[in-house]
């Protein structure tokens, strides 16, 4: 059952992520509107693995977004699986 659900989640991430909004989230929008977004950009220590939800190195934006969705889904799955294992070991 779990592998089927993972495949379904990966398919949803790959197929729907290209239609995600390209507009900034709420906090980023406030920073833009109030004119202090440049301060945040200058203070960034780490830009992230997939900045702006795009997989780096790919020129096709739809494919880059879909791949970022798939990678993000896999990372979340690994994190939840690992946490589940840790909690199971802690109960023993």
HELIX and SHEET records of a PDB file:
HELIX    1   1 UNK A    2  UNK A   16  1                                  15    
HELIX    2   2 UNK A   17  UNK A   19  5                                   3    
HELIX    3   3 UNK A   26  UNK A   34  1                                   9    
HELIX    4   4 UNK A   37  UNK A   42  1                                   6    
HELIX    5   5 UNK A   51  UNK A   53  5                                   3    
HELIX    6   6 UNK A   61  UNK A   91  1                                  31    
END                                                                             
